[in-house]
Amino acid sequence: MAKARALDRRRKSIRGIRKITRTMELIATAHFRRAMNRATAAAAYTRRITKLVDDLARGGLEIAHPLLDERPETRRATLLVLTGNRGMCAGYNVNVFRLGQARLASLRKDLAEVSLDVSGKRGISAFRFRKIPPDETYTHFDDRPRFDEVELLANRYLDEFREGRLDRLDVAYTKFENFSRQEAVVETLLPLARPDEVSANHRTSAAESLYEFLPSAERILEELIPMSFKVRLFQCFLDAAVSEQIARMVAMKAATENADAMIEHLSMAYNRARQGQITGDLLEVISGAEALS
């Protein structure tokens, strides 16, 4: 009887775990849909800003801005690593951490000054465990990062870049491409990439451009280029958020399915053990009745 009771207790325990994993799967699904809508909308906005800058280049305007200029010598760099505040999302945090750690080692090998900024409790604890203390840490960017929060961080990087205290900014995060594909990547956000060069036969004069600039194209670029950086950084946070929810949703779905399989296996083992005990009890009763007859 003791074996059947142990199997029943274990089965009840796994059923409790299954309720938790199933609930987490449903919550992650709801968060994923909301995060995906925000990431998709931001991606469209980012593409539109990029196209506008390209249109300015096609209009014959010479694009000149401090954020576009590569430094003659790169000495100071910052690596921003975007991880999650929670676990239970398979290899999401591990993949970003490993990629960020490798890029950090590469930067420190080549450059004189490299600072490390980490967003997410998991990334912070992972770097500290390996005796790599981050210079700046952020834990308030959750599954719904707001633009005004990211803008504060972006303004800090922009000020440091303009003042010469930062020559390069790399961001390690998980890029969202679609539901079935998310990839941990490291991208260089500062200095900004220049618009695609347009061949001479495709370049038109400013007067032939499809746009009329008021007060001037130069004044518009002064606002547009910093905004393009802010939007790109915000896109990184949104991609990281939706990728984390997908990873958690898939992990919890797999855990729930594993729990179902274990419950089924334990139920079969419990039934066999219970049947054996009942058979043994019947044999004892029959044996006792034969002894008395």
DOMIVO-677823 format. One record per atom (N, C-alpha, C, O): x, y, z. Coordinates in pm, whole numbers, padded with zeros to 5 digits, always signed. Layout:
<guvos>
XYZ
...
</guvos>
This chain:
<guvos>
+00082-00120+00000
+00000+00000+00000
+00086+00126+00000
+00049+00230-00054
+00205+00112+00065
+00293+00228+00075
+00336+00275-00063
+00347+00395-00087
+00363+00181-00156
+00407+00219-00290
+00296+00294-00363
+00323+00394-00429
+00172+00246-00354
+00060+00313-00420
+00040+00453-00364
+00013+00547-00439
+00052+00466-00234
+00035+00599-00173
+00146+00694-00219
+00119+00811-00247
+00268+00645-00229
+00379+00730-00276
+00357+00775-00419
+00382+00890-00453
+00310+00683-00503
+00281+00719-00641
+00169+00822-00649
+00174+00914-00731
+00067+00806-00565
-00044+00901-00566
+00000+01039-00519
-00042+01141-00575
+00085+01043-00416
+00137+01172-00369
+00219+01241-00477
+00207+01362-00498
+00301+01165-00546
+00383+01223-00652
+00296+01273-00766
+00322+01378-00824
+00192+01197-00799
+00100+01237-00906
+00030+01368-00870
+00015+01455-00956
-00014+01382-00746
-00079+01505-00702
+00017+01623-00708
-00021+01735-00745
+00143+01597-00670
+00244+01704-00675
+00265+01752-00818
+00274+01872-00842
+00275+01659-00912
+00296+01698-01052
+00174+01769-01107
+00187+01860-01189
+00056+01729-01064
-00064+01800-01108
-00062+01945-01061
-00105+02035-01134
-00012+01969-00940
+00001+02106-00892
+00101+02186-00975
+00077+02303-01006
+00213+02122-01011
+00312+02189-01094
+00254+02218-01232
+00280+02323-01290
+00174+02125-01284
+00114+02144-01415
+00021+02265-01415
+00016+02339-01514
-00052+02286-01308
-00139+02403-01300
-00058+02532-01309
-00099+02629-01373
+00058+02531-01244
+00143+02651-01246
+00198+02676-01386
+00191+02787-01437
+00253+02571-01448
+00312+02589-01581
+00206+02626-01684
+00231+02707-01774
+00087+02568-01672
-00020+02602-01766
-00063+02748-01749
-00089+02817-01847
-00072+02793-01623
-00108+02933-01597
-00002+03027-01653
-00034+03129-01714
+00125+02993-01632
+00233+03076-01684
+00233+03078-01836
+00266+03180-01897
+00198+02967-01898
+00188+02962-02044
+00080+03058-02094
+00100+03130-02192
-00036+03058-02027
-00145+03146-02069
-00108+03293-02049
-00139+03377-02134
-00043+03322-01937
-00002+03461-01911
+00101+03506-02014
+00091+03617-02067
+00198+03420-02045
+00300+03454-02144
+00237+03474-02281
+00282+03560-02358
+00134+03396-02313
+00066+03412-02442
+00000+03549-02452
+00009+03616-02555
-00067+03589-02344
-00132+03721-02343
-00029+03832-02354
-00049+03928-02430
+00081+03821-02280
+00186+03923-02286
+00253+03926-02424
+00289+04032-02474
+00268+03807-02484
+00331+03800-02615
+00249+03875-02720
+00305+03951-02799
+00120+03855-02720
+00037+03922-02820
+00044+04074-02806
+00052+04146-02906
+00042+04121-02683
+00050+04264-02661
+00188+04318-02700
+00198+04423-02764
+00293+04246-02662
+00428+04290-02694
+00454+04285-02844
+00522+04372-02898
+00399+04185-02913
+00420+04173-03057
+00353+04289-03130
+00409+04342-03227
+00235+04328-03085
+00167+04442-03149
+00250+04569-03135
+00260+04646-03230
+00309+04591-03018
+00391+04710-02997
+00518+04704-03080
+00560+04804-03139
+00582+04586-03086
+00706+04572-03162
+00681+04590-03311
+00762+04651-03380
+00569+04537-03360
+00537+04550-03502
+00510+04696-03538
+00556+04744-03642
+00436+04766-03453
+00408+04907-03480
+00536+04990-03477
+00555+05078-03562
+00625+04963-03380
+00751+05038-03372
+00840+05008-03492
+00910+05096-03541
+00839+04883-03540
+00921+04848-03656
+00877+04926-03779
+00960+04971-03857
+00746+04941-03796
+00695+05019-03909
+00738+05166-03898
+00772+05228-03998
+00736+05220-03776
+00777+05358-03756
+00926+05375-03785
+00968+05474-03844
+01006+05277-03741
+01151+05282-03766
+01181+05279-03915
+01264+05355-03964
+01112+05191-03986
+01132+05184-04132
+01093+05316-04200
+01157+05357-04297
+00989+05380-04150
+00944+05505-04213
+01046+05616-04191
+01073+05694-04283
+01104+05624-04073
+01206+05726-04048
+01328+05701-04136
+01384+05794-04193
+01369+05574-04147
+01484+05541-04232
+01458+05579-04375
+01546+05632-04443
+01338+05552-04423
+01303+05587-04561
+01304+05739-04581
+01344+05787-04687
+01261+05812-04480
+01260+05957-04492
+01402+06012-04505
+01427+06102-04585
+01495+05958-04426
+01634+06001-04437
+01689+05965-04574
+01762+06043-04634
+01655+05846-04624
+01699+05808-04759
+01642+05903-04864
+01711+05938-04960
+01517+05944-04845
+01457+06038-04940
+01528+06172-04938
+01543+06237-05041
+01573+06213-04819
+01651+06336-04810
+01781+06324-04888
+01825+06418-04954
+01844+06206-04878
+01968+06184-04952
+01942+06186-05103
+02021+06240-05180
+01833+06127-05144
+01799+06126-05287
+01764+06266-05337
+01773+06293-05457
+01725+06354-05246
+01692+06490-05285
+01813+06577-05305
+01800+06698-05327
+01932+06518-05297
+02053+06594-05322
+02107+06663-05198
+02203+06740-05208
+02048+06637-05079
+02093+06701-04957
+02214+06629-04902
+02214+06506-04890
+02316+06704-04868
+02433+06645-04806
+02404+06618-04659
+02382+06711-04580
+02404+06490-04623
+02373+06451-04485
+02496+06471-04399
+02597+06403-04418
+02489+06563-04305
+02600+06588-04213
+02544+06604-04073
+02461+06690-04048
+02591+06518-03982
+02544+06523-03844
+02646+06454-03756
+02704+06354-03797
+02671+06505-03633
+02772+06443-03546
+02745+06296-03517
+02839+06220-03498
+02619+06255-03513
+02587+06117-03482
+02622+06022-03596
+02627+05900-03577
+02646+06076-03715
+02680+05994-03830
+02830+05982-03851
+02875+05900-03931
+02908+06063-03780
+03052+06068-03803
+03124+05962-03722
+03110+05955-03600
+03201+05880-03790
+03285+05782-03721
+03409+05854-03666
+03468+05939-03732
+03445+05818-03545
+03561+05880-03483
+03689+05830-03549
+03698+05712-03586
+03790+05918-03565
+03916+05873-03624
+03982+05763-03541
+04053+05677-03595
+03958+05767-03411
+04011+05663-03323
+03906+05630-03217
+03863+05717-03142
+03865+05505-03213
+03765+05462-03115
+03835+05419-02987
+03910+05321-02986
+03810+05493-02880
+03875+05464-02753
+03774+05424-02645
+03804+05338-02562
+03657+05484-02646
+03559+05459-02540
+03435+05394-02601
+03376+05446-02696
+03396+05281-02546
+03279+05209-02596
+03193+05166-02478
+03241+05149-02366
+03066+05148-02507
+02971+05098-02408
+02896+04981-02468
+02852+04986-02583
+02882+04875-02390
+02803+04759-02430
+02680+04751-02342
+02690+04743-02220
+02564+04754-02405
+02436+04742-02334
+02380+04603-02361
+02359+04565-02476
+02355+04527-02255
+02304+04390-02266
+02162+04387-02212
+02137+04427-02098
+02067+04341-02294
+01926+04338-02257
+01885+04196-02223
+01879+04110-02311
+01855+04171-02096
+01806+04041-02051
+01674+04061-01978
+01623+04173-01971
+01619+03953-01923
+01492+03960-01854
+01508+03969-01703
+01615+03940-01649
+01402+04008-01637
+01401+04011-01490
+01364+03877-01430
+01388+03852-01312
+01305+03789-01512
+01260+03659-01463
+01317+03548-01549
+01364+03570-01660
+01312+03428-01493
+01359+03310-01564
+01243+03233-01624
+01144+03292-01669
+01254+03100-01624
+01151+03013-01679
+01125+03043-01826
+01011+03036-01872
+01231+03077-01900
+01215+03107-02043
+01325+03039-02124
+01380+03096-02218
+01356+02916-02085
+01453+02832-02157
+01588+02905-02168
+01639+02956-02068
+01646+02909-02288
+01780+02965-02305
+01782+03112-02344
+01884+03162-02391
+01670+03182-02325
+01663+03322-02369
+01773+03406-02303
+01852+03469-02373
+01779+03407-02171
+01877+03490-02101
+02019+03440-02122
+02113+03519-02133
+02036+03307-02128
+02170+03250-02144
+02230+03288-02278
+02348+03322-02287
+02150+03282-02384
+02202+03313-02517
+02249+03458-02528
+02355+03486-02584
+02169+03550-02472
+02209+03692-02477
+02332+03715-02391
+02423+03789-02430
+02336+03652-02274
+02450+03671-02185
+02580+03623-02249
+02681+03693-02245
+02577+03505-02308
+02699+03451-02370
+02747+03540-02484
+02866+03564-02498
+02653+03588-02565
+02691+03676-02675
+02747+03808-02623
+02846+03859-02675
+02683+03862-02520
+02731+03987-02461
+02867+03971-02396
+02952+04059-02408
+02888+03859-02328
+03016+03835-02264
+03128+03824-02367
+03238+03875-02346
+03100+03757-02479
+03201+03745-02584
+03234+03881-02646
+03350+03912-02670
+03130+03963-02671
+03155+04096-02728
+03230+04184-02628
+03317+04262-02668
+03198+04172-02500
+03267+04252-02399
+03415+04218-02396
+03500+04307-02389
+03447+04089-02401
+03587+04047-02402
+03659+04100-02526
+03775+04142-02519
+03590+04098-02640
+03651+04148-02764
+03676+04298-02756
+03782+04346-02798
+03579+04373-02704
+03595+04518-02694
+03708+04555-02598
+03789+04643-02627
+03713+04488-02484
+03817+04519-02385
+03955+04481-02434
+04055+04534-02386
+03961+04390-02528
+04090+04352-02585
+04141+04458-02681
+04262+04479-02692
+04049+04525-02751
+04089+04619-02856
+04085+04766-02813
+04158+04848-02868
+04000+04800-02714
+03979+04940-02679
+04031+04971-02539
+04046+04882-02455
+04056+05098-02518
+04114+05140-02390
+04009+05143-02279
+04036+05098-02167
+03891+05196-02308
+03787+05210-02205
+03657+05148-02256
+03605+05187-02360
+03607+05052-02181
+03482+04984-02216
+03396+04975-02091
+03439+04921-01989
+03275+05027-02099
+03182+05017-01987
+03071+04919-02021
+03037+04899-02138
+03015+04859-01918
+02912+04757-01934
+02783+04802-01867
+02782+04828-01747
+02677+04812-01944
+02543+04842-01892
+02456+04718-01913
+02455+04659-02020
+02384+04680-01809
+02302+04559-01815
+02160+04591-01771
+02139+04653-01667
+02064+04549-01849
+01923+04561-01815
+01867+04422-01788
+01881+04332-01870
+01803+04404-01671
+01745+04275-01637
+01820+04208-01523
+01943+04202-01522
+01744+04157-01426
+01804+04095-01308
+01886+03972-01344
+01989+03946-01282
+01840+03896-01443
+01912+03774-01480
+02050+03804-01535
+02147+03738-01500
+02060+03904-01621
+02189+03940-01675
+02281+04000-01569
+02401+03973-01568
+02224+04081-01481
+02304+04142-01374
+02366+04036-01285
+02486+04040-01257
+02283+03940-01241
+02334+03834-01153
+02435+03745-01226
+02532+03699-01165
+02414+03721-01356
+02507+03635-01432
+02644+03701-01443
+02746+03634-01425
+02650+03830-01473
+02779+03898-01483
+02847+03907-01347
+02968+03888-01337
+02771+03936-01244
+02831+03946-01110
+02882+03811-01062
+02985+03804-00995
+02813+03705-01096
+02858+03571-01057
+02993+03539-01119
+03074+03467-01059
+03018+03592-01238
+03145+03568-01306
+03246+03681-01280
+03342+03698-01355
+03222+03756-01174
+03316+03861-01131
+03334+03969-01237
+03443+04023-01254
+03224+04001-01309
+03226+04110-01407
+03119+04210-01363
+03006+04204-01410
+03154+04302-01275
+03051+04395-01224
+03010+04496-01331
+03096+04562-01388
+02881+04510-01358
+02835+04611-01455
+02858+04752-01401
+02857+04774-01280
+02877+04847-01493
+02892+04987-01454
+02756+05051-01426
+02743+05134-01336
+02654+05013-01504
+02519+05062-01482
+02422+04945-01494
+02439+04858-01579
+02320+04944-01408
+02221+04837-01411
+02081+04897-01415
+02055+05003-01359
+01991+04826-01482
+01852+04870-01495
+01760+04750-01475
+01781+04644-01536
+01661+04766-01391
+01566+04658-01365
+01422+04701-01387
+01330+04623-01363
+01400+04825-01431
+01264+04874-01445
+01207+04852-01586
+01089+04877-01609
+01291+04805-01680
+01240+04772-01813
+01184+04631-01809
+01260+04534-01810
+01054+04617-01804
+00991+04486-01794
+00938+04444-01930
+00995+04480-02033
+00828+04368-01931
+00775+04319-02057
+00700+04427-02135
+00656+04404-02247
+00685+04547-02075
+00620+04659-02145
+00705+04785-02132
+00665+04880-02065
+00823+04787-02197
+00908+04907-02189
+00838+05027-02252
+00776+05015-02358
+00848+05141-02186
+00786+05264-02238
+00890+05349-02308
+01009+05347-02274
+00844+05422-02408
+00936+05504-02486
+01001+05612-02401
+01120+05641-02418
+00926+05672-02309
+00984+05779-02228
+01095+05725-02137
+01190+05797-02107
+01083+05599-02094
+01190+05540-02013
+01314+05513-02097
+01426+05542-02056
+01293+05458-02216
+01406+05431-02304
+01469+05562-02353
+01590+05569-02374
+01387+05666-02371
+01439+05793-02419
+01537+05854-02320
+01635+05916-02361
+01514+05838-02190
+01608+05888-02090
+01745+05823-02107
+01848+05889-02101
+01744+05691-02129
+01870+05621-02151
+01934+05664-02283
+02055+05682-02290
+01852+05680-02387
+01905+05721-02518
+01967+05860-02510
+02072+05885-02570
+01903+05951-02438
+01957+06086-02424
+02092+06085-02354
+02180+06165-02387
+02109+05996-02260
+02238+05985-02192
+02347+05942-02289
+02457+05998-02290
+02317+05843-02372
+02416+05799-02470
+02444+05908-02574
+02558+05927-02614
+02340+05979-02616
+02360+06085-02713
+02447+06197-02657
+02536+06247-02727
+02424+06235-02533
+02505+06340-02471
+02650+06295-02459
+02742+06373-02487
+02672+06171-02419
+02809+06121-02406
+02878+06116-02542
+02997+06143-02552
+02803+06081-02645
+02862+06073-02780
+02898+06211-02831
+03004+06231-02889
+02808+06309-02811
+02836+06445-02858
+02954+06506-02784
+03033+06580-02843
+02967+06476-02655
+03073+06535-02574
+03206+06460-02586
+03305+06500-02525
+03208+06353-02664
+03332+06280-02683
+03364+06181-02575
+03475+06126-02572
+03270+06156-02484
+03292+06057-02378
+03249+05917-02419
+03264+05822-02343
+03197+05905-02540
+03155+05776-02594
+03179+05777-02744
+03135+05868-02814
+03250+05677-02793
+03279+05667-02936
+03198+05557-03005
+03184+05558-03127
+03145+05463-02927
+03075+05349-02987
+02978+05290-02885
+03010+05276-02767
+02860+05254-02933
+02760+05188-02850
+02715+05060-02917
+02663+05062-03029
+02734+04947-02848
+02687+04817-02895
+02573+04770-02805
+02575+04793-02684
+02475+04705-02863
+02360+04654-02788
+02346+04505-02817
+02333+04464-02932
+02348+04424-02712
+02324+04280-02723
+02182+04251-02677
+02144+04283-02564
+02104+04191-02765
+01964+04164-02734
+01915+04051-02824
+01989+04003-02910
+01791+04009-02805
+01732+03905-02889
+01642+03971-02991
+01542+04034-02956
+01678+03958-03116
+01604+04022-03225
+01484+03936-03263
+01495+03816-03285
+01369+04001-03271
+01245+03932-03309
+01223+03948-03459
+01213+04059-03511
+01216+03834-03527
+01187+03835-03670
+01045+03785-03698
+00970+03848-03772
+01010+03673-03638
+00874+03622-03645
+00853+03526-03529
+00942+03508-03446
+00736+03465-03524
+00704+03380-03409
+00800+03262-03397
+00829+03218-03285
+00848+03211-03508
+00933+03092-03504
+01082+03124-03507
+01165+03033-03499
+01118+03251-03519
+01260+03285-03528
+01291+03410-03446
+01242+03519-03473
+01375+03389-03343
+01431+03498-03264
+01579+03465-03247
+01616+03351-03219
+01662+03565-03262
+01806+03540-03263
+01878+03643-03176
+01853+03763-03186
+01967+03593-03091
+02049+03681-03009
+02154+03747-03099
+02228+03678-03169
+02161+03879-03097
+02251+03953-03185
+02317+04066-03106
+02273+04102-02997
+02424+04120-03163
+02490+04240-03112
+02496+04339-03227
+02553+04310-03332
+02438+04458-03208
+02436+04560-03312
+02503+04686-03261
+02494+04719-03143
+02568+04757-03351
+02631+04885-03320
+02534+04996-03355
+02500+05015-03472
+02488+05070-03254
+02389+05175-03275
+02452+05313-03287
+02395+05402-03350
+02569+05332-03229
+02641+05458-03242
+02785+05429-03280
+02847+05341-03221
+02840+05501-03380
+02773+05604-03460
+02667+05543-03551
+02676+05426-03589
+02566+05623-03585
+02458+05576-03670
+02510+05544-03810
+02602+05609-03860
+02449+05444-03871
+02484+05410-04009
+02433+05518-04102
+02320+05566-04087
+02516+05554-04197
+02474+05655-04295
+02370+05597-04390
+02366+05476-04412
+02286+05683-04448
+02191+05635-04547
+02263+05569-04664
+02378+05601-04693
+02195+05477-04730
+02255+05409-04844
+02295+05510-04951
+02220+05602-04984
+02415+05490-05002
+02463+05579-05108
+02377+05561-05234
+02347+05449-05275
+02339+05670-05291
+02256+05668-05410
+02342+05705-05530
+02416+05803-05527
+02332+05627-05634
+02413+05654-05753
+02375+05788-05813
+02265+05839-05792
+02467+05845-05889
+02447+05980-05943
+02326+05987-06037
+02257+06089-06039
+02301+05882-06113
+02190+05888-06208
+02056+05875-06140
+01953+05899-06203
+02054+05836-06011
+01929+05830-05937
+01910+05950-05845
+01803+05968-05787
+02013+06032-05832
+02003+06145-05740
+01936+06262-05812
+01968+06295-05926
+01844+06325-05742
+01774+06440-05798
+01813+06564-05720
+01873+06555-05613
+01779+06676-05774
+01807+06801-05704
+01704+06823-05595
+01597+06761-05594
+01737+06911-05503
+01646+06940-05393
+01514+06995-05445
+01409+06972-05385
+01521+07067-05556
+01399+07124-05609
+01307+07018-05667
+01186+07035-05670
+01367+06904-05713
+01287+06799-05772
+01240+06697-05669
+01173+06599-05704
+01274+06718-05545
+01235+06624-05441
+01084+06623-05423
+01015+06721-05454
+01034+06513-05374
+00891+06500-05348
+00849+06576-05224
+00729+06588-05197
+00945+06628-05149
+00914+06695-05023
+00948+06844-05032
+01039+06885-05104
+00872+06920-04958
+00902+07062-04939
+00935+07080-04792
+00852+07053-04705
+01056+07126-04763
+01105+07130-04626
+01084+07268-04565
+01129+07368-04620
+01016+07271-04453
+00996+07393-04376
+01029+07366-04229
+00977+07270-04172
+01115+07448-04167
+01181+07567-04224
+01294+07531-04320
+01321+07606-04414
+01364+07415-04297
+01468+07373-04390
+01495+07226-04365
+01463+07171-04260
+01557+07162-04467
+01590+07021-04451
+01693+07000-04341
+01688+06899-04270
+01786+07095-04327
+01889+07082-04222
+01828+07083-04083
+01867+07005-03997
+01731+07172-04061
+01665+07179-03930
+01587+07051-03902
+01582+07004-03788
+01527+06996-04005
+01452+06871-03988
+01547+06757-03951
+01516+06674-03865
+01663+06754-04016
+01760+06648-03986
+01811+06657-03843
+01840+06555-03780
+01823+06779-03790
+01868+06796-03652
+01777+06723-03554
+01822+06675-03450
+01649+06716-03587
+01554+06644-03501
+01539+06499-03544
+01520+06410-03461
+01547+06474-03673
+01516+06341-03727
+01624+06239-03693
+01592+06126-03657
+01751+06277-03704
+01858+06180-03684
+01867+06135-03538
+01876+06015-03514
+01863+06226-03438
+01859+06175-03299
+01735+06089-03271
+01743+05991-03198
+01622+06128-03330
+01501+06049-03308
+01515+05909-03367
+01464+05812-03311
+01584+05899-03481
+01603+05767-03541
+01683+05676-03448
+01657+05556-03441
+01781+05732-03377
+01857+05652-03280
+01768+05609-03163
+01773+05494-03121
+01688+05701-03113
+01600+05668-03001
+01501+05558-03039
+01474+05467-02960
+01449+05568-03161
+01353+05467-03206
+01421+05332-03223
+01362+05228-03191
+01543+05332-03275
+01615+05205-03291
+01644+05140-03157
+01631+05018-03142
+01684+05220-03058
+01709+05165-02925
+01579+05113-02863
+01577+05007-02800
+01471+05187-02883
+01341+05143-02833
+01299+05012-02900
+01240+04925-02836
+01329+04999-03029
+01298+04876-03101
+01373+04758-03042
+01320+04647-03035
+01497+04780-02999
+01574+04672-02935
+01505+04624-02809
+01495+04503-02785
+01458+04718-02727
+01388+04680-02604
+01258+04606-02635
+01225+04508-02568
+01185+04651-02736
+01060+04585-02771
+01084+04445-02826
+01012+04351-02792
+01186+04430-02911
+01219+04298-02963
+01259+04203-02851
+01220+04086-02850
+01336+04254-02756
+01377+04171-02643
+01256+04127-02561
+01250+04013-02516
+01161+04217-02542
+01043+04186-02461
+00957+04078-02527
+00915+03983-02462
+00931+04093-02657
+00846+03995-02725
+00919+03861-02738
+00855+03756-02730
+01049+03862-02758
+01126+03738-02767
+01126+03664-02634
+01118+03541-02630
+01134+03739-02525
+01130+03676-02393
+00995+03607-02369
+00991+03495-02316
+00886+03671-02407
+00754+03611-02387
+00736+03487-02474
+00674+03390-02430
+00789+03490-02596
+00780+03371-02681
+00858+03256-02619
+00810+03143-02613
+00980+03286-02571
+01062+03182-02510
+00993+03124-02386
+00995+03003-02365
+00933+03211-02304
+00864+03162-02184
+00739+03081-02222
+00710+02978-02161
+00667+03127-02322
+00547+03057-02365
+00582+02916-02415
+00515+02819-02379
+00686+02905-02498
+00728+02775-02550
+00779+02685-02437
+00748+02566-02434
+00858+02742-02346
+00912+02662-02235
+00801+02610-02144
+00804+02494-02103
+00703+02694-02113
+00594+02651-02026
+00502+02551-02096
+00446+02462-02032
+00486+02565-02226
+00407+02467-02301
+00475+02331-02297
+00409+02229-02278
+00607+02329-02316
+00681+02203-02309
+00675+02143-02169
+00662+02022-02154
+00685+02229-02066
+00677+02179-01929
+00539+02120-01899
+00529+02018-01831
+00434+02184-01950
+00298+02133-01930
+00280+01999-01999
+00221+01907-01942
+00331+01986-02120
+00321+01859-02192
+00401+01749-02121
+00356+01635-02115
+00517+01783-02068
+00595+01685-01992
+00521+01642-01865
+00524+01524-01828
+00455+01737-01800
+00377+01703-01681
+00262+01610-01716
+00233+01515-01642
+00196+01636-01829
+00088+01547-01873
+00139+01405-01895
+00074+01308-01855
+00255+01393-01958
+00312+01260-01983
+00349+01190-01852
+00327+01070-01838
+00404+01265-01757
+00441+01205-01628
+00318+01163-01549
+00317+01058-01485
+00214+01245-01555
+00090+01211-01484
+00031+01083-01542
-00016+00996-01468
+00032+01072-01674
-00020+00951-01738
+00062+00829-01698
+00005+00723-01670
+00194+00842-01697
+00280+00730-01659
+00259+00691-01512
+00251+00572-01480
+00248+00790-01425
+00227+00760-01283
+00090+00700-01258
+00074+00615-01170
-00009+00743-01334
-00144+00687-01318
-00144+00539-01354
-00207+00458-01286
-00073+00504-01461
-00064+00363-01498
+00011+00283-01392
-00030+00172-01357
+00120+00339-01341
+00194+00270-01236
+00112+00257-01108
+00116+00154-01041
+00037+00363-01075
-00049+00357-00957
-00158+00252-00972
-00185+00177-00878
-00220+00244-01088
-00325+00144-01111
-00270+00003-01101
-00335-00085-01045
-00148-00019-01156
-00089-00152-01146
-00057-00186-01001
-00082-00298-00955
-00001-00088-00928
+00032-00113-00787
-00094-00139-00705
-00097-00227-00620
-00196-00061-00731
-00323-00077-00658
-00387-00212-00691
-00440-00279-00602
-00382-00252-00819
-00437-00380-00858
-00361-00494-00792
-00422-00592-00748
-00229-00482-00786
-00149-00586-00720
-00182-00597-00571
-00188-00707-00517
-00203-00482-00506
-00236-00485-00363
-00373-00548-00340
-00392-00623-00244
-00469-00516-00427
-00603-00574-00413
-00598-00725-00435
-00662-00802-00364
-00520-00766-00536
-00506-00910-00561
-00442-00979-00441
-00484-01089-00403
-00343-00917-00382
-00279-00975-00264
-00374-00986-00147
-00374-01085-00074
-00457-00882-00127
-00554-00886-00018
-00656-00998-00038
-00693-01067+00057
-00700-01016-00164
-00795-01123-00193
-00734-01261-00168
-00800-01350-00114
-00608-01277-00207
-00542-01405-00183
-00530-01433-00034
-00544-01548+00009
-00503-01329+00046
-00494-01349+00191
-00629-01391+00249
-00636-01477+00337
-00737-01329+00198
-00871-01365+00247
-00906-01508+00210
-00959-01584+00292
-00877-01545+00086
-00907-01681+00042
-00825-01782+00120
-00876-01886+00162
-00699-01751+00139
-00611-01843+00214
-00662-01860+00356
-00662-01971+00409
-00705-01749+00420
-00756-01756+00556
-00885-01839+00562
-00906-01915+00656
-00971-01823+00461
-01098-01899+00461
-01069-02048+00443
-01134-02131+00506
-00973-02082+00358
-00939-02224+00339
-00880-02284+00466
-00903-02400+00497
-00803-02204+00539
-00743-02255+00661
-00848-02283+00768
-00833-02376+00848
-00955-02204+00769
-01062-02222+00869
-01157-02335+00833
-01227-02387+00919
-01160-02373+00704
-01256-02476+00663
-01202-02617+00693
-01269-02716+00665
</guvos>
